[in-house]
Amino acid sequence: MQDLMEAVAEHELSVVLSSHLVSDVERTCDYVIVLVDSHVCALFSYSYRQVVCSAE
């Protein structure tokens, strides 16, 4: 899976990845959206190492 994700990243495409494995997400993703009951709860940027936005 890692090779596929890297190939997609080279073409600057977006991919939806659903995972509970934080290590895979950290290694693969630039941004993470956290969903709770189908609603966006938070957006985190690994590039900036900060929460970009969060719902209250």
N, C-alpha and C positions, 0 to 999 in steps of 0.2 A: 504494500500500500504506500509506503514512503516514497518509492520511486515514482509512482503514478502522481502523487501529490506534488513532488518536485517538478515533474514535467509540466503539470498544469500551471504551477507558479511561474515557470519561465515564460508562459504566454499571457501572464497577468489576467487570468480568469478567476472567477469566484467559484467556490465549492462549498456546499453545505455538508458538514461533517458532524454526525451525532455520536458522541462518545462520553463515557464516564471515566475514561483513562486520562487523567490530567497530564501524564508524561507524554502521551501521544499528541495531545492538543498543544502543549507548550512547544514541542519540537516541530509541529506542522503548521500552526496557525499564526497569522499576524493579528487577527482580531477574534474575540470570542463574544458571542451574545448568549446571555443566560436567560432561559425561558422558565417561567413558573406558571403553570396552568394556561399554557399557550400565549402568555403575554411576555413581552420583553421586560426583563427585570434589570438587566445591566449590560453594558457594552464595555469590554476591556481591551486595551491595546497592548500587545506584547512588545511592539516597537517602542512605545513610550513608557511601558511599565506602569500604567495608571488606568484607573477607571475613567472612561470617556464620558459616560453618562449613566445615570441610574434612575429607576422609577421609585417613587415613594409608596 
